[in-house]
Amino acid sequence: MAQPTGSDIHVDEALSNIAIAYKNKDYIAEALFPLVPVEKQSDKYYIWTKAFWFRNQVEKRTPGDTYPEAGLELSTDEYFCDIFHLAFPIPFEDRRNQDPAVQLEETAAEFLADQFLLSREIGLAAAAFATSKWGTDRTLSGTDQWSDYDNSTPLADISLAKETIRKATGQMPNVLVLGEEVKNVLKMHPNLVDLFKYTNASILTNEQIRQAMEMETLLVGSAIQNTAKEGATFAGAYIWGKNALLLHVRPGGMRIPTAGLTMVWQNIDGNGQGLTVPITSVREDGRDRDVIRGKHAYDHKIVATDLGYFIETAVA
């Protein structure tokens, strides 16, 4: 496991107000699956069966009739919040010898916080941005892929996905998730650009793509990860891939349908810190060091598969 050494944290004549760090600018996991604090690591939640809400059971009344009676079916599902943790040790000698720009403690805390965001992003992409997760999967290939500007029909494909979810649930999908590479293709697709021809736009913004697709929210998965092992050459790859996903998303609440939620065990350390990732410092006198550490427990839970429509390999 690599850690900064004495020669890494002290540089002759280093500028005291400059230090370079790389990290992702935008994560979308929290917007895709809203965070819900839970009291226990695992538990059950209730589900009202969809079919009963959409079946008309009201009858025409004649004088003296008794009231017909209707019912609802109730079931349960469960979640389990896996625990994730990471630490960053800081030897006493390194802290005393560091240059001002290094800021070991601050950098360690920031690094750990970003690591948990990265981990949650990767986890949600694996849990939700793949086939066999949602009510409908569609794989595009050849001339159907949106990268074929002459033959593909992204607007019609999105319209079909909307209708599929609406007919199955009564809900209109309101969130469209695109991998960065898909967005980069759509921003120049003739079908979409034509809608803005009177604005002289030849390359569409994210907002214009959202408008063209008639979606409430557009989320672009632009975060990357290094897929190479430590010591190997950096290998950057998009986390979200060349896919698209339509969902109906609403913050959790009673009888409010939503595609997925991230259950967060808020009392993991007994202090009820809620949805944040607690970053703490623990002194290890026996080893002459402090350890900056973080711990988080959550479950990316798909709670309504029929509220999602996944489009695989949307672009070549």
Secondary structure, 3 states (H helix, E strand, C coil): CCCCCHHHHCCCCCCCCCCCCCCCCCCCHHHHCCEEEECCCEEEEEEECHHHHHCCCCCCCCCCCCCCCCCCCEEEEEEECEEEEEEEEEEHHHHHHCCCCCCHHHHHHHHHHHHHHHHHHHHHHHHHCCCCCCCEEEECCHHHCCCCCCCCCHHHHHHHHHHHHHHHHCCCCCEEEEEHHHHHHHCCCHHHHHHHHHHCCCCCCHHHHHHHHCCCEEEEECCEEECCCCCCCCCEEECCCCCEEEECCCCCCCCCCCCEEEEEECCCCCCCCCCCCCEEEEEEHHHCEEEEEEEEEEEEEECCHHHEEEEECCCC
